[in-house]
Amino acid sequence: MAVVLGVALAVALCLIAYLLIRGRGVRLDPLASDQLLARLQAEVVKAQAELQQQAVGRLREEAKALVVDHEAATEQRLKSRNEQIEAVLGVVRQELERLRGAVAEADRRQEGAYQQLRAVAAQGAQQTELLRQETARLKEMLGGNQSRGSWAERMADDVVRQLGMVEGVQYARQLRTASGSRPDFTFFLEGKKLHMDVKASFANYRRYLEAEDDRAREEAAKAFLRDLKARIDEVAGRGYIDPQDDTVEFVLLFIPNDQIFSFIHERDQALVDYALSRKVVICSPLTLFAVLAVIQQAARTAQLSRQAGEVLNLLNQVQKEWTKVREKIETLGNRLEQTTKVYDELATTRVRQLQRALDKVERLDVEAPAAEKKPLPSA
């Protein structure tokens, strides 16, 4: 831009010189004109060179300034961009740390859930195995009459032992009743007896467990409930309830399995009501434990009541004896009080009167002749 301006200035000067010369009408020879043009060209070249050099210097300074400003602006932009990148990277790092923690927590929870699942699966397998073994034992025990009876008696024995009952004191086995029957267990209450039978037929219940279709299962369940109803009638007709034999107003029928007991309540609640109407209480191991615990508590309460009556009688006797002792103590106190008064009178008033008399005797003795003096008793 500066070079263009210099050239334009030189051309303008040439034109001005030419116009001046022409305007004055000065005639120059060709040699002078050439010299003048040459000088003008030289001046123009010189001016152009100077202008070009100045322009180049200015351009160099402006370029340096622009470069410095550009570098500063670039550095500032780079710094700002780096700060922005660092801020974004910080947020990204925080988010990555949060995600890493969340992933680790999820892994821990997943591992814990896997462990719990494995524990539950192991426990379920164990419970399944126990159920299988229990079912196998139940089928085996339900197989024959003798095994059923032994199994039921063992279950009843376990309940009785857990309650701490003593055979021959709180219960007896196969005790003959007034009607001639022999219940499996007889529990002794306060002057009363409670009989219990433990034998029942479970063959149809075993058929119910082994049935392969719903129809056979339903028929076996109905047959089992009919057998149980017949067993209730049989127990109710054996004379286990006899007021003349000091029995209570009901009898127990023991079902040695809580699963069978629950089955009875679920399938035929009317059968339970029927048993109660015949004064027969159906018990499982759990309910038998509760019944016998209540019986024991009632016996202890009655015993405590008797002992409380005896204690009251003894307290009445002690009260009577204490009344007599208190009267004797009061009489003795009165007598001791009278004796104390007599003693105080002797130790004070009487002694002082006697001392006065002795003092007078001593004075009389001082006035008597020396030959007649005799020692006087001391007060």
DRENROPA-409718 format. One record per residue (C-alpha): chain; residue number from 0; x, y, z. Coordinates in nm, 4 decimals, decimal comma. Layout:
// residues N
+-----+-----+----------+----------+----------+
| mol | seq |       c1 |       c2 |       c3 |
+-----+-----+----------+----------+----------+
|   A | NUM |        X |        Y |        Z |
...
+-----+-----+----------+----------+----------+
// end
This chain:
// residues 379
+-----+-----+----------+----------+----------+
| mol | seq |       c1 |       c2 |       c3 |
+-----+-----+----------+----------+----------+
|   A |   0 |   0,0000 |   0,0000 |   0,0000 |
|   A |   1 |   0,2848 |   0,2435 |   0,0832 |
|   A |   2 |   0,4678 |   0,1566 |  -0,2404 |
|   A |   3 |   0,1611 |   0,2369 |  -0,4465 |
|   A |   4 |   0,1300 |   0,5708 |  -0,2692 |
|   A |   5 |   0,4978 |   0,6525 |  -0,3398 |
|   A |   6 |   0,4676 |   0,5744 |  -0,7081 |
|   A |   7 |   0,1500 |   0,7808 |  -0,7327 |
|   A |   8 |   0,3323 |   1,0719 |  -0,5633 |
|   A |   9 |   0,6265 |   1,0526 |  -0,8072 |
|   A |  10 |   0,3986 |   1,0459 |  -1,1073 |
|   A |  11 |   0,2092 |   1,3419 |  -0,9641 |
|   A |  12 |   0,5353 |   1,5397 |  -0,9273 |
|   A |  13 |   0,6331 |   1,4616 |  -1,2861 |
|   A |  14 |   0,3003 |   1,5774 |  -1,4106 |
|   A |  15 |   0,3207 |   1,8939 |  -1,2066 |
|   A |  16 |   0,6684 |   1,9698 |  -1,3418 |
|   A |  17 |   0,5596 |   1,9019 |  -1,6927 |
|   A |  18 |   0,2560 |   2,1223 |  -1,6593 |
|   A |  19 |   0,4632 |   2,4048 |  -1,5127 |
|   A |  20 |   0,7089 |   2,3950 |  -1,7907 |
|   A |  21 |   0,4419 |   2,3782 |  -2,0489 |
|   A |  22 |   0,2391 |   2,6481 |  -1,8876 |
|   A |  23 |   0,5322 |   2,8899 |  -1,8868 |
|   A |  24 |   0,5987 |   2,8195 |  -2,2454 |
|   A |  25 |   0,9613 |   2,7358 |  -2,1758 |
|   A |  26 |   1,1177 |   2,5523 |  -2,4486 |
|   A |  27 |   1,3787 |   2,3068 |  -2,3542 |
|   A |  28 |   1,6118 |   2,1302 |  -2,5794 |
|   A |  29 |   1,5739 |   1,7595 |  -2,5976 |
|   A |  30 |   1,8928 |   1,7042 |  -2,4007 |
|   A |  31 |   1,7697 |   1,9181 |  -2,1164 |
|   A |  32 |   1,4383 |   1,7503 |  -2,1263 |
|   A |  33 |   1,5964 |   1,4105 |  -2,1079 |
|   A |  34 |   1,8176 |   1,5207 |  -1,8234 |
|   A |  35 |   1,5212 |   1,6623 |  -1,6470 |
|   A |  36 |   1,3285 |   1,3443 |  -1,6973 |
|   A |  37 |   1,6232 |   1,1417 |  -1,5878 |
|   A |  38 |   1,6609 |   1,3514 |  -1,2740 |
|   A |  39 |   1,2916 |   1,3265 |  -1,2131 |
|   A |  40 |   1,3066 |   0,9504 |  -1,2630 |
|   A |  41 |   1,6030 |   0,9307 |  -1,0304 |
|   A |  42 |   1,4247 |   1,1379 |  -0,7702 |
|   A |  43 |   1,1170 |   0,9245 |  -0,8163 |
|   A |  44 |   1,3224 |   0,6072 |  -0,7810 |
|   A |  45 |   1,4975 |   0,7506 |  -0,4766 |
|   A |  46 |   1,1719 |   0,8596 |  -0,3233 |
|   A |  47 |   1,0206 |   0,5298 |  -0,4137 |
|   A |  48 |   1,3103 |   0,3446 |  -0,2536 |
|   A |  49 |   1,2882 |   0,5569 |   0,0609 |
|   A |  50 |   0,9164 |   0,5204 |   0,0719 |
|   A |  51 |   0,9472 |   0,1512 |   0,0082 |
|   A |  52 |   1,2085 |   0,1170 |   0,2827 |
|   A |  53 |   0,9911 |   0,3136 |   0,5244 |
|   A |  54 |   0,6899 |   0,1082 |   0,4215 |
|   A |  55 |   0,8869 |  -0,2114 |   0,4689 |
|   A |  56 |   0,9991 |  -0,0911 |   0,8149 |
|   A |  57 |   0,6466 |   0,0000 |   0,9095 |
|   A |  58 |   0,5207 |  -0,3270 |   0,7712 |
|   A |  59 |   0,7884 |  -0,5109 |   0,9676 |
|   A |  60 |   0,6900 |  -0,3287 |   1,2885 |
|   A |  61 |   0,3232 |  -0,3854 |   1,2227 |
|   A |  62 |   0,3951 |  -0,7496 |   1,1413 |
|   A |  63 |   0,5930 |  -0,7857 |   1,4649 |
|   A |  64 |   0,3125 |  -0,6194 |   1,6581 |
|   A |  65 |   0,0587 |  -0,8359 |   1,4871 |
|   A |  66 |   0,2668 |  -1,1454 |   1,5548 |
|   A |  67 |   0,3062 |  -1,0494 |   1,9229 |
|   A |  68 |  -0,0616 |  -0,9722 |   1,9546 |
|   A |  69 |  -0,1462 |  -1,2904 |   1,7708 |
|   A |  70 |   0,0866 |  -1,4929 |   1,9911 |
|   A |  71 |  -0,0575 |  -1,3316 |   2,3060 |
|   A |  72 |  -0,4105 |  -1,3848 |   2,1858 |
|   A |  73 |  -0,3254 |  -1,7373 |   2,0797 |
|   A |  74 |  -0,1586 |  -1,8070 |   2,4145 |
|   A |  75 |  -0,4554 |  -1,6583 |   2,5966 |
|   A |  76 |  -0,6929 |  -1,8637 |   2,3855 |
|   A |  77 |  -0,4805 |  -2,1731 |   2,4428 |
|   A |  78 |  -0,4717 |  -2,1027 |   2,8177 |
|   A |  79 |  -0,8462 |  -2,0474 |   2,8256 |
|   A |  80 |  -0,8973 |  -2,3555 |   2,6115 |
|   A |  81 |  -0,6679 |  -2,5565 |   2,8428 |
|   A |  82 |  -0,8598 |  -2,4316 |   3,1458 |
|   A |  83 |  -1,1859 |  -2,5303 |   2,9819 |
|   A |  84 |  -1,0416 |  -2,8681 |   2,8870 |
|   A |  85 |  -0,9096 |  -2,9177 |   3,2428 |
|   A |  86 |  -1,2508 |  -2,8251 |   3,3860 |
|   A |  87 |  -1,4226 |  -3,0654 |   3,1491 |
|   A |  88 |  -1,1610 |  -3,3320 |   3,2284 |
|   A |  89 |  -1,2179 |  -3,2722 |   3,6031 |
|   A |  90 |  -1,5892 |  -3,3228 |   3,5601 |
|   A |  91 |  -1,5202 |  -3,6294 |   3,3480 |
|   A |  92 |  -1,2790 |  -3,7636 |   3,6116 |
|   A |  93 |  -1,5360 |  -3,7081 |   3,8875 |
|   A |  94 |  -1,8020 |  -3,8763 |   3,6803 |
|   A |  95 |  -1,5646 |  -4,1645 |   3,6053 |
|   A |  96 |  -1,4842 |  -4,1985 |   3,9771 |
|   A |  97 |  -1,8540 |  -4,1939 |   4,0595 |
|   A |  98 |  -1,9220 |  -4,4513 |   3,7906 |
|   A |  99 |  -1,6291 |  -4,6608 |   3,9148 |
|   A | 100 |  -1,7660 |  -4,6471 |   4,2718 |
|   A | 101 |  -2,1168 |  -4,7285 |   4,1478 |
|   A | 102 |  -1,9816 |  -5,0201 |   3,9453 |
|   A | 103 |  -1,7817 |  -5,1447 |   4,2461 |
|   A | 104 |  -2,0880 |  -5,1102 |   4,4732 |
|   A | 105 |  -2,3006 |  -5,2894 |   4,2141 |
|   A | 106 |  -2,0381 |  -5,5638 |   4,1957 |
|   A | 107 |  -2,0383 |  -5,5971 |   4,5747 |
|   A | 108 |  -2,4164 |  -5,6045 |   4,5869 |
|   A | 109 |  -2,4270 |  -5,8516 |   4,3051 |
|   A | 110 |  -2,1709 |  -6,0682 |   4,4820 |
|   A | 111 |  -2,3701 |  -6,0419 |   4,8055 |
|   A | 112 |  -2,6893 |  -6,1265 |   4,6173 |
|   A | 113 |  -2,5139 |  -6,4228 |   4,4583 |
|   A | 114 |  -2,3925 |  -6,5389 |   4,7986 |
|   A | 115 |  -2,7409 |  -6,4998 |   4,9478 |
|   A | 116 |  -2,8872 |  -6,6785 |   4,6497 |
|   A | 117 |  -2,6363 |  -6,9596 |   4,6914 |
|   A | 118 |  -2,7120 |  -6,9732 |   5,0657 |
|   A | 119 |  -3,0871 |  -6,9773 |   4,9988 |
|   A | 120 |  -3,0400 |  -7,2421 |   4,7317 |
|   A | 121 |  -2,8277 |  -7,4500 |   4,9687 |
|   A | 122 |  -3,0819 |  -7,4045 |   5,2474 |
|   A | 123 |  -3,3634 |  -7,4920 |   5,0098 |
|   A | 124 |  -3,1782 |  -7,8025 |   4,9001 |
|   A | 125 |  -3,1188 |  -7,8927 |   5,2638 |
|   A | 126 |  -3,4843 |  -7,8341 |   5,3520 |
|   A | 127 |  -3,5883 |  -8,0383 |   5,0482 |
|   A | 128 |  -3,3628 |  -8,3204 |   5,1568 |
|   A | 129 |  -3,4958 |  -8,3015 |   5,5130 |
|   A | 130 |  -3,8505 |  -8,2988 |   5,3786 |
|   A | 131 |  -3,7711 |  -8,5981 |   5,1614 |
|   A | 132 |  -3,6217 |  -8,7831 |   5,4576 |
|   A | 133 |  -3,9141 |  -8,6834 |   5,6790 |
|   A | 134 |  -4,1596 |  -8,7995 |   5,4135 |
|   A | 135 |  -3,9724 |  -9,1271 |   5,3815 |
|   A | 136 |  -3,9796 |  -9,1774 |   5,7581 |
|   A | 137 |  -4,3446 |  -9,0790 |   5,7656 |
|   A | 138 |  -4,4287 |  -9,3357 |   5,4986 |
|   A | 139 |  -4,2273 |  -9,5958 |   5,6831 |
|   A | 140 |  -4,3983 |  -9,5195 |   6,0119 |
|   A | 141 |  -4,7403 |  -9,5181 |   5,8514 |
|   A | 142 |  -4,6760 |  -9,8608 |   5,7025 |
|   A | 143 |  -4,7867 | -10,0919 |   5,9849 |
|   A | 144 |  -4,9947 | -10,0825 |   6,2992 |
|   A | 145 |  -4,7056 | -10,1693 |   6,5295 |
|   A | 146 |  -4,4747 |  -9,9071 |   6,3818 |
|   A | 147 |  -4,7542 |  -9,6487 |   6,3938 |
|   A | 148 |  -4,8165 |  -9,7174 |   6,7615 |
|   A | 149 |  -4,4470 |  -9,7039 |   6,8547 |
|   A | 150 |  -4,3959 |  -9,3857 |   6,6571 |
|   A | 151 |  -4,6955 |  -9,2149 |   6,8213 |
|   A | 152 |  -4,5817 |  -9,3225 |   7,1702 |
|   A | 153 |  -4,2299 |  -9,1931 |   7,1051 |
|   A | 154 |  -4,3654 |  -8,8588 |   6,9925 |
|   A | 155 |  -4,5850 |  -8,8360 |   7,3032 |
|   A | 156 |  -4,2846 |  -8,9333 |   7,5198 |
|   A | 157 |  -4,0803 |  -8,6528 |   7,3652 |
|   A | 158 |  -4,3472 |  -8,3975 |   7,4499 |
|   A | 159 |  -4,3822 |  -8,5279 |   7,8060 |
|   A | 160 |  -4,0032 |  -8,5263 |   7,8597 |
|   A | 161 |  -3,9751 |  -8,1705 |   7,7317 |
|   A | 162 |  -4,2275 |  -8,0641 |   7,9947 |
|   A | 163 |  -4,0273 |  -8,2410 |   8,2659 |
|   A | 164 |  -4,3092 |  -8,4700 |   8,3778 |
|   A | 165 |  -4,2200 |  -8,7674 |   8,5944 |
|   A | 166 |  -4,3770 |  -9,1041 |   8,5226 |
|   A | 167 |  -4,5615 |  -9,2456 |   8,8207 |
|   A | 168 |  -4,5969 |  -8,9002 |   8,9739 |
|   A | 169 |  -4,7560 |  -8,6814 |   8,7096 |
|   A | 170 |  -4,8624 |  -8,9454 |   8,4565 |
|   A | 171 |  -4,8860 |  -9,3219 |   8,4073 |
|   A | 172 |  -4,8949 |  -9,5644 |   8,1128 |
|   A | 173 |  -5,1593 |  -9,8263 |   8,0442 |
|   A | 174 |  -5,3412 |  -9,7537 |   8,3698 |
|   A | 175 |  -5,6572 |  -9,9642 |   8,3947 |
|   A | 176 |  -5,9749 |  -9,7618 |   8,4337 |
|   A | 177 |  -6,2912 |  -9,8525 |   8,6212 |
|   A | 178 |  -6,4467 |  -9,9662 |   8,2918 |
|   A | 179 |  -6,1567 | -10,2065 |   8,2288 |
|   A | 180 |  -5,9985 | -10,0187 |   7,9358 |
|   A | 181 |  -5,6329 |  -9,9156 |   7,9254 |
|   A | 182 |  -5,5562 |  -9,5706 |   7,7804 |
|   A | 183 |  -5,2050 |  -9,5138 |   7,6501 |
|   A | 184 |  -5,1422 |  -9,2227 |   7,8879 |
|   A | 185 |  -5,3140 |  -9,1029 |   8,2035 |
|   A | 186 |  -5,2228 |  -8,7604 |   8,3425 |
|   A | 187 |  -5,2842 |  -8,6820 |   8,7084 |
|   A | 188 |  -5,4407 |  -8,3490 |   8,7909 |
|   A | 189 |  -5,5426 |  -8,2192 |   9,1312 |
|   A | 190 |  -5,7562 |  -8,5162 |   9,2325 |
|   A | 191 |  -5,8562 |  -8,5750 |   8,8680 |
|   A | 192 |  -5,7400 |  -8,7931 |   8,5783 |
|   A | 193 |  -5,7010 |  -8,7116 |   8,2097 |
|   A | 194 |  -5,6768 |  -9,0041 |   7,9652 |
|   A | 195 |  -5,5153 |  -8,9960 |   7,6205 |
|   A | 196 |  -5,4968 |  -9,2454 |   7,3310 |
|   A | 197 |  -5,2187 |  -9,2171 |   7,0736 |
|   A | 198 |  -5,3064 |  -9,4909 |   6,8235 |
|   A | 199 |  -5,4841 |  -9,4070 |   6,4965 |
|   A | 200 |  -5,5047 |  -9,5453 |   6,1432 |
|   A | 201 |  -5,2933 |  -9,3591 |   5,8831 |
|   A | 202 |  -5,3004 |  -9,6119 |   5,5978 |
|   A | 203 |  -5,5352 |  -9,4005 |   5,3864 |
|   A | 204 |  -5,3275 |  -9,0905 |   5,4566 |
|   A | 205 |  -5,0287 |  -9,2772 |   5,3168 |
|   A | 206 |  -5,2376 |  -9,3577 |   5,0096 |
|   A | 207 |  -5,3158 |  -8,9872 |   4,9870 |
|   A | 208 |  -4,9434 |  -8,9040 |   4,9849 |
|   A | 209 |  -4,8627 |  -9,1697 |   4,7246 |
|   A | 210 |  -5,1593 |  -9,1002 |   4,4930 |
|   A | 211 |  -5,0639 |  -9,0080 |   4,1372 |
|   A | 212 |  -5,3849 |  -8,8306 |   4,0292 |
|   A | 213 |  -5,6356 |  -8,5970 |   4,1920 |
|   A | 214 |  -5,9185 |  -8,8501 |   4,1945 |
|   A | 215 |  -5,7210 |  -9,1154 |   4,3830 |
|   A | 216 |  -5,5894 |  -8,8484 |   4,6176 |
|   A | 217 |  -5,9403 |  -8,7226 |   4,6938 |
|   A | 218 |  -6,0723 |  -9,0743 |   4,7587 |
|   A | 219 |  -5,7818 |  -9,1496 |   4,9944 |
|   A | 220 |  -5,8379 |  -8,8206 |   5,1843 |
|   A | 221 |  -6,2082 |  -8,8973 |   5,2351 |
|   A | 222 |  -6,1276 |  -9,2529 |   5,3505 |
|   A | 223 |  -5,8726 |  -9,1177 |   5,6014 |
|   A | 224 |  -6,1256 |  -8,8711 |   5,7447 |
|   A | 225 |  -6,3819 |  -9,1533 |   5,7760 |
|   A | 226 |  -6,1236 |  -9,3648 |   5,9643 |
|   A | 227 |  -6,0510 |  -9,0727 |   6,1959 |
|   A | 228 |  -6,4216 |  -9,0219 |   6,2678 |
|   A | 229 |  -6,4563 |  -9,3929 |   6,3526 |
|   A | 230 |  -6,1532 |  -9,3602 |   6,5819 |
|   A | 231 |  -6,3156 |  -9,0621 |   6,7583 |
|   A | 232 |  -6,6328 |  -9,2667 |   6,8197 |
|   A | 233 |  -6,4199 |  -9,5542 |   6,9478 |
|   A | 234 |  -6,2290 |  -9,3357 |   7,1966 |
|   A | 235 |  -6,5505 |  -9,1680 |   7,3133 |
|   A | 236 |  -6,7088 |  -9,5086 |   7,3861 |
|   A | 237 |  -6,4267 |  -9,6590 |   7,5918 |
|   A | 238 |  -6,5354 |  -9,5128 |   7,9227 |
|   A | 239 |  -6,2414 |  -9,2746 |   7,9547 |
|   A | 240 |  -6,4824 |  -9,0114 |   8,0895 |
|   A | 241 |  -6,6179 |  -9,1365 |   8,4230 |
|   A | 242 |  -6,6970 |  -8,8883 |   8,7052 |
|   A | 243 |  -6,7044 |  -9,1764 |   8,9539 |
|   A | 244 |  -6,3439 |  -9,2529 |   8,8592 |
|   A | 245 |  -6,2495 |  -8,8855 |   8,9126 |
|   A | 246 |  -6,1842 |  -8,8110 |   8,5458 |
|   A | 247 |  -6,2180 |  -8,4775 |   8,3715 |
|   A | 248 |  -6,4951 |  -8,4097 |   8,1204 |
|   A | 249 |  -6,2882 |  -8,4744 |   7,8061 |
|   A | 250 |  -6,0316 |  -8,7132 |   7,6618 |
|   A | 251 |  -5,7299 |  -8,6532 |   7,4344 |
|   A | 252 |  -5,6698 |  -8,8155 |   7,0939 |
|   A | 253 |  -5,3063 |  -8,7671 |   6,9919 |
|   A | 254 |  -5,2107 |  -8,7191 |   6,6242 |
|   A | 255 |  -4,8297 |  -8,7611 |   6,6196 |
|   A | 256 |  -4,7659 |  -8,5265 |   6,3241 |
|   A | 257 |  -4,8452 |  -8,1567 |   6,2855 |
|   A | 258 |  -4,8748 |  -8,1942 |   5,9083 |
|   A | 259 |  -5,1535 |  -8,4497 |   5,9465 |
|   A | 260 |  -5,3145 |  -8,2288 |   6,2138 |
|   A | 261 |  -5,3130 |  -7,9314 |   5,9739 |
|   A | 262 |  -5,4533 |  -8,1523 |   5,6973 |
|   A | 263 |  -5,7474 |  -8,2482 |   5,9202 |
|   A | 264 |  -5,8273 |  -7,8832 |   6,0003 |
|   A | 265 |  -5,7967 |  -7,7772 |   5,6364 |
|   A | 266 |  -6,0021 |  -8,0576 |   5,4831 |
|   A | 267 |  -6,2794 |  -8,1073 |   5,7386 |
|   A | 268 |  -6,3268 |  -7,8506 |   6,0151 |
|   A | 269 |  -6,6652 |  -8,0074 |   6,0907 |
|   A | 270 |  -6,4835 |  -8,3254 |   6,1977 |
|   A | 271 |  -6,2984 |  -8,1273 |   6,4662 |
|   A | 272 |  -6,6299 |  -7,9839 |   6,5887 |
|   A | 273 |  -6,7760 |  -8,3338 |   6,5873 |
|   A | 274 |  -6,4896 |  -8,4575 |   6,8049 |
|   A | 275 |  -6,5472 |  -8,1751 |   7,0523 |
|   A | 276 |  -6,9150 |  -8,2632 |   7,0652 |
|   A | 277 |  -6,8078 |  -8,6184 |   7,1664 |
|   A | 278 |  -6,5738 |  -8,4589 |   7,4286 |
|   A | 279 |  -6,2667 |  -8,5726 |   7,2352 |
|   A | 280 |  -5,9901 |  -8,3168 |   7,1845 |
|   A | 281 |  -5,7607 |  -8,3862 |   6,8872 |
|   A | 282 |  -5,4003 |  -8,2866 |   6,9668 |
|   A | 283 |  -5,0799 |  -8,2605 |   6,7654 |
|   A | 284 |  -4,7345 |  -8,2510 |   6,9304 |
|   A | 285 |  -4,7512 |  -7,8709 |   6,9535 |
|   A | 286 |  -5,1049 |  -7,8523 |   7,0896 |
|   A | 287 |  -5,0374 |  -8,1394 |   7,3300 |
|   A | 288 |  -4,7392 |  -7,9467 |   7,4640 |
|   A | 289 |  -4,9644 |  -7,6444 |   7,5189 |
|   A | 290 |  -5,2411 |  -7,8506 |   7,6852 |
|   A | 291 |  -5,0016 |  -8,0275 |   7,9214 |
|   A | 292 |  -4,8257 |  -7,6996 |   8,0011 |
|   A | 293 |  -5,1614 |  -7,5482 |   8,0992 |
|   A | 294 |  -5,2363 |  -7,8565 |   8,3085 |
|   A | 295 |  -4,9011 |  -7,8268 |   8,4848 |
|   A | 296 |  -4,9576 |  -7,4596 |   8,5492 |
|   A | 297 |  -5,3036 |  -7,5309 |   8,6902 |
|   A | 298 |  -5,1562 |  -7,7990 |   8,9165 |
|   A | 299 |  -4,8870 |  -7,5598 |   9,0372 |
|   A | 300 |  -5,1501 |  -7,2925 |   9,0962 |
|   A | 301 |  -5,3627 |  -7,5331 |   9,2988 |
|   A | 302 |  -5,0572 |  -7,6433 |   9,4954 |
|   A | 303 |  -4,9630 |  -7,2844 |   9,5629 |
|   A | 304 |  -5,3206 |  -7,2176 |   9,6711 |
|   A | 305 |  -5,3031 |  -7,5062 |   9,9199 |
|   A | 306 |  -4,9653 |  -7,3923 |  10,0432 |
|   A | 307 |  -5,0985 |  -7,0385 |  10,0735 |
|   A | 308 |  -5,3842 |  -7,1706 |  10,2903 |
|   A | 309 |  -5,1378 |  -7,3580 |  10,5094 |
|   A | 310 |  -4,9222 |  -7,0485 |  10,5364 |
|   A | 311 |  -5,2270 |  -6,8449 |  10,6379 |
|   A | 312 |  -5,3118 |  -7,1004 |  10,9085 |
|   A | 313 |  -4,9567 |  -7,0880 |  11,0369 |
|   A | 314 |  -4,9665 |  -6,7103 |  11,0338 |
|   A | 315 |  -5,2888 |  -6,7180 |  11,2363 |
|   A | 316 |  -5,1248 |  -6,9471 |  11,4926 |
|   A | 317 |  -4,8195 |  -6,7251 |  11,5035 |
|   A | 318 |  -5,0473 |  -6,4227 |  11,5532 |
|   A | 319 |  -5,2211 |  -6,5909 |  11,8464 |
|   A | 320 |  -4,8912 |  -6,6928 |  12,0067 |
|   A | 321 |  -4,7484 |  -6,3468 |  11,9494 |
|   A | 322 |  -5,0530 |  -6,1937 |  12,1237 |
|   A | 323 |  -4,9907 |  -6,4142 |  12,4278 |
|   A | 324 |  -4,6205 |  -6,3349 |  12,4297 |
|   A | 325 |  -4,6921 |  -5,9637 |  12,4028 |
|   A | 326 |  -4,9322 |  -5,9846 |  12,6990 |
|   A | 327 |  -4,6684 |  -6,1638 |  12,9051 |
|   A | 328 |  -4,4086 |  -5,9059 |  12,8036 |
|   A | 329 |  -4,6421 |  -5,6226 |  12,9064 |
|   A | 330 |  -4,7056 |  -5,7915 |  13,2442 |
|   A | 331 |  -4,3333 |  -5,8442 |  13,2939 |
|   A | 332 |  -4,2682 |  -5,4825 |  13,1981 |
|   A | 333 |  -4,5216 |  -5,3584 |  13,4507 |
|   A | 334 |  -4,3655 |  -5,5700 |  13,7206 |
|   A | 335 |  -4,0174 |  -5,4552 |  13,6279 |
|   A | 336 |  -4,1407 |  -5,0966 |  13,6371 |
|   A | 337 |  -4,2780 |  -5,1476 |  13,9916 |
|   A | 338 |  -3,9570 |  -5,3166 |  14,1017 |
|   A | 339 |  -3,7577 |  -5,0261 |  13,9559 |
|   A | 340 |  -3,9667 |  -4,7771 |  14,1471 |
|   A | 341 |  -3,9108 |  -4,9709 |  14,4744 |
|   A | 342 |  -3,5394 |  -4,9912 |  14,4010 |
|   A | 343 |  -3,5179 |  -4,6217 |  14,3231 |
|   A | 344 |  -3,7007 |  -4,5418 |  14,6479 |
|   A | 345 |  -3,4653 |  -4,7653 |  14,8479 |
|   A | 346 |  -3,1550 |  -4,6286 |  14,6729 |
|   A | 347 |  -3,2497 |  -4,2641 |  14,7244 |
|   A | 348 |  -3,5055 |  -4,1711 |  14,9878 |
|   A | 349 |  -3,4520 |  -4,4546 |  15,2328 |
|   A | 350 |  -3,0740 |  -4,4408 |  15,2020 |
|   A | 351 |  -3,0734 |  -4,0632 |  15,2669 |
|   A | 352 |  -3,2999 |  -4,1038 |  15,5754 |
|   A | 353 |  -3,0772 |  -4,3790 |  15,7075 |
|   A | 354 |  -2,7651 |  -4,1692 |  15,6416 |
|   A | 355 |  -2,9093 |  -3,8784 |  15,8394 |
|   A | 356 |  -2,9773 |  -4,1093 |  16,1318 |
|   A | 357 |  -2,6218 |  -4,2452 |  16,1184 |
|   A | 358 |  -2,4798 |  -3,8957 |  16,1003 |
|   A | 359 |  -2,6658 |  -3,8043 |  16,4177 |
|   A | 360 |  -2,5353 |  -4,1173 |  16,5853 |
|   A | 361 |  -2,1789 |  -4,0221 |  16,4866 |
|   A | 362 |  -2,2183 |  -3,6772 |  16,6350 |
|   A | 363 |  -2,3480 |  -3,8291 |  16,9574 |
|   A | 364 |  -2,0539 |  -4,0659 |  16,9566 |
|   A | 365 |  -1,8052 |  -3,7801 |  16,9282 |
|   A | 366 |  -1,9448 |  -3,6204 |  17,2396 |
|   A | 367 |  -1,9235 |  -3,9481 |  17,4436 |
|   A | 368 |  -1,6074 |  -4,0475 |  17,6414 |
|   A | 369 |  -1,3269 |  -4,1991 |  17,4443 |
|   A | 370 |  -1,3427 |  -4,5286 |  17,6327 |
|   A | 371 |  -1,6962 |  -4,5781 |  17,5321 |
|   A | 372 |  -1,6381 |  -4,5152 |  17,1613 |
|   A | 373 |  -1,7092 |  -4,8022 |  16,9282 |
|   A | 374 |  -1,6820 |  -4,8143 |  16,5479 |
|   A | 375 |  -2,0091 |  -4,7449 |  16,3716 |
|   A | 376 |  -2,1219 |  -4,9221 |  16,0599 |
|   A | 377 |  -2,0688 |  -4,7309 |  15,7386 |
|   A | 378 |  -2,3634 |  -4,6076 |  15,5512 |
+-----+-----+----------+----------+----------+
// end
